[in-house]
């Protein structure tokens, strides 16, 4: 688990005396959020600052250059026909290809825009064995595309992104299915990024990166150390309380708690989670919940022993009759974690993920590991008068 923060502050461009409206900033904020979420970064924090800035904090980022490239593009996609005119006129303009190798005269009349796209995915073309970006259009876009390709058979259709031609294939036959492919000299990474930009939509205005800071693990180490220290203090106090209150059963609960923490950290490491303060808070809460489940079970076993002379039957009844309370308590907490995940953002999502994973590891450790160890002890001491 690594702790690495990269922080970007983005600013909208302004044209003359025209200020960007608040609604445009909200739209840009949502598009930036969609692009960052598509990349899959851990616990992103995206906030508005003033009237023309967006703050983006991304922990655990390994490739800041890719993020800057994706967030710096407007992603304004249009489909336009290439004209036969060699000079710029009222209805045409000269555009360069993205690789800068060639140029073409393109009609200013937009056949189709990126607003009509409903999905875009990188794929491998089985015939050419090249990476392409396949796209699907909505109902209105499919009709426009079918009409344009039906009347434009034999013409070249330029696919223009942010004022540069990505590719300009020849229309060999009408495309009426509402889907197509964007070809070009793509690597799989570049095709994935282009599909991401098209899916997230075009920004209402270009973004300029006015400040960039990279915060290494050392600068945040004090906070992480404080969080880990609080975890250790809480863990030690819980262990001491369980030993004092339940003796051997408390020792079993403590062993289960340690295994539970290893399972939780192992799962988070498997998914390459970033260790942040909200994540540490979720782990601390998991420690308390795991002990709470054991307390409910052990107290129920105590009640059963008062009426049942057979220790094995009392143990079995204690686990079975406390199961409803334990599962209900964890399910209600899991529901809260799910709501936090879908409605929250950034650190809130990180906390909810840690909490949700902790619930599953807690139930597993309590009803599989702790029950196994407890049953072995009860079976060995089934004739003992005071079992707990």
Residue pairs with C-beta under 8 A, 6 or more apart in sequence:
1 265
1 268
1 269
1 273
1 274
1 275
2 60
2 217
2 274
2 275
3 59
3 60
3 217
3 220
3 221
3 224
3 274
3 275
3 276
4 59
4 60
4 61
4 62
4 215
4 216
4 217
4 274
5 57
5 58
5 59
5 60
5 61
5 214
5 215
5 220
6 57
6 58
6 59
6 61
6 64
6 67
6 213
6 214
6 215
7 55
7 56
7 57
7 58
7 212
7 213
7 214
7 215
8 55
8 56
8 57
8 58
8 64
8 67
8 68
8 71
8 209
8 211
8 212
8 213
9 49
9 53
9 54
9 55
9 56
9 209
9 210
9 211
9 212
10 32
10 53
10 54
10 55
10 56
10 71
10 207
10 208
10 209
10 210
11 52
11 53
11 54
11 207
11 208
11 209
11 210
12 20
12 24
12 25
12 28
12 52
12 53
12 54
12 205
12 206
12 207
12 208
13 205
13 206
13 207
13 208
14 20
14 52
19 51
19 52
20 51
20 52
20 204
20 205
22 51
24 204
24 205
25 48
25 51
25 52
25 54
26 48
27 204
28 54
28 203
28 204
28 205
28 207
29 46
29 48
29 54
31 200
31 201
31 202
31 203
32 46
32 54
32 56
32 71
32 203
32 207
33 44
33 46
33 345
34 199
34 200
34 201
35 70
35 71
35 196
35 197
35 200
36 44
36 46
36 56
36 58
36 67
36 71
37 44
38 196
38 199
38 200
39 66
39 67
39 70
39 196
41 58
41 59
41 60
41 61
41 67
42 58
42 59
42 60
42 272
42 273
42 274
42 276
42 350
43 59
43 60
43 274
43 276
43 278
43 279
43 346
43 347
43 349
43 350
44 56
44 57
44 58
44 59
44 345
44 346
45 55
45 56
45 57
45 58
45 345
45 346
45 347
46 54
46 55
46 56
46 57
46 345
46 346
47 54
47 55
48 54
48 55
49 55
53 210
54 207
56 67
56 71
57 346
58 67
59 274
59 276
60 272
60 274
61 67
64 212
64 214
66 193
68 209
68 212
69 193
70 193
70 196
70 197
71 207
71 209
72 206
72 207
72 208
72 209
73 161
73 162
73 197
73 203
74 162
74 202
74 203
74 205
74 206
74 207
75 114
75 161
75 162
75 197
75 198
75 200
75 201
75 202
75 203
76 113
76 114
76 161
76 162
76 163
76 202
76 203
77 113
77 114
77 117
77 159
77 160
77 161
77 198
77 202
78 110
78 111
78 112
78 113
78 114
78 160
79 110
79 111
79 112
79 113
79 145
79 148
79 157
79 158
79 159
79 160
80 106
80 107
80 108
80 109
80 110
80 111
80 157
80 158
80 160
81 106
81 107
81 109
81 111
81 148
81 152
81 155
81 156
81 157
81 158
82 104
82 105
82 106
82 107
82 155
82 156
82 157
82 158
82 168
83 92
83 105
83 106
83 107
84 105
85 92
85 105
86 105
87 105
88 94
88 105
91 107
91 108
91 109
92 105
92 106
92 107
92 108
93 105
93 106
93 108
94 103
94 104
94 105
94 106
95 103
95 104
95 106
95 158
95 160
95 163
95 164
95 165
96 102
96 103
96 164
96 165
97 103
97 104
97 164
97 165
97 166
97 168
98 161
98 164
98 165
98 166
98 184
99 185
104 156
104 158
104 165
104 168
106 158
106 160
106 165
111 144
111 145
111 148
111 157
112 137
112 141
112 144
112 145
112 148
114 198
114 201
114 202
115 141
115 201
115 202
116 137
116 138
116 140
116 141
116 144
116 145
117 135
117 136
117 137
117 138
117 141
117 198
117 199
118 136
118 137
118 138
119 135
119 136
119 199
120 133
120 134
120 135
120 136
120 194
120 195
120 198
120 199
121 133
121 134
121 135
121 195
122 131
122 132
122 133
122 134
122 186
122 188
122 191
122 192
122 194
122 195
123 131
123 132
123 133
123 134
123 181
123 191
124 130
124 131
124 132
125 131
125 132
125 181
125 183
128 183
130 183
130 186
131 186
131 187
131 188
131 190
131 191
132 181
132 182
132 183
132 184
132 186
132 191
133 181
133 182
133 186
133 191
133 194
133 195
133 198
134 179
134 180
134 181
134 182
135 179
135 180
135 181
135 182
135 198
136 178
136 179
137 145
137 178
137 179
137 180
138 178
139 178
141 178
142 176
142 177
142 178
145 175
145 178
145 180
146 174
146 175
146 176
146 178
148 157
149 157
149 171
149 173
149 174
149 175
149 176
150 174
150 176
152 171
153 171
153 172
153 173
153 174
154 170
154 171
155 170
155 171
156 168
156 169
156 170
156 171
157 168
157 169
157 170
157 171
158 165
158 167
158 168
159 165
159 166
159 167
159 168
159 169
159 182
160 166
161 194
161 197
166 182
166 184
166 194
167 182
167 183
167 184
169 183
182 194
186 194
217 224
223 277
224 275
224 277
224 280
227 277
227 280
227 281
228 280
230 280
230 284
231 280
231 283
231 284
231 287
234 284
234 287
234 288
235 257
235 261
235 287
238 254
238 257
238 287
238 288
238 291
239 254
239 257
241 250
242 250
242 251
242 253
242 254
242 291
242 294
243 250
243 251
243 254
244 250
246 253
246 298
246 388
247 388
248 377
248 388
249 294
249 298
249 301
249 374
249 377
249 388
252 370
252 373
252 374
252 377
253 291
253 294
253 298
253 370
255 369
255 373
256 290
256 294
256 365
256 366
256 369
256 370
256 373
257 287
257 290
257 291
257 365
259 365
259 369
260 286
260 290
260 358
260 361
260 362
260 365
261 283
261 286
261 287
263 361
263 364
263 365
264 283
264 286
264 354
264 357
264 358
264 361
265 283
267 357
267 361
268 275
268 279
268 354
268 357
273 279
273 350
273 353
273 354
274 350
276 347
276 350
277 347
278 347
278 348
278 350
278 351
278 354
279 350
279 351
279 353
279 354
281 351
281 354
282 350
282 351
282 352
282 353
282 354
282 355
282 358
283 354
283 358
285 355
285 358
286 354
286 355
286 358
286 359
286 361
286 362
289 329
289 330
289 333
289 358
289 359
289 362
290 358
290 362
290 365
290 366
292 329
293 326
293 329
293 330
293 362
293 363
293 366
294 366
294 370
296 322
296 325
296 326
296 329
297 318
297 319
297 322
297 326
297 366
297 370
298 318
298 388
299 322
300 317
300 318
300 319
300 321
300 322
301 314
301 315
301 318
301 319
301 387
301 388
302 318
302 388
303 318
304 313
304 314
304 315
304 317
304 318
304 321
305 311
305 314
305 387
305 388
308 314
308 317
310 382
311 378
311 381
311 382
311 383
311 384
311 387
312 378
312 379
312 382
314 387
315 374
315 375
315 378
315 387
319 367
319 371
323 367
326 363
326 366
327 363
330 359
330 362
330 363
333 355
333 359
334 356
334 359
337 352
337 353
337 355
337 356
337 359
338 352
338 356
340 348
340 349
340 351
340 352
340 355
341 349
341 352
341 353
341 356
344 351
344 352
378 387
381 387
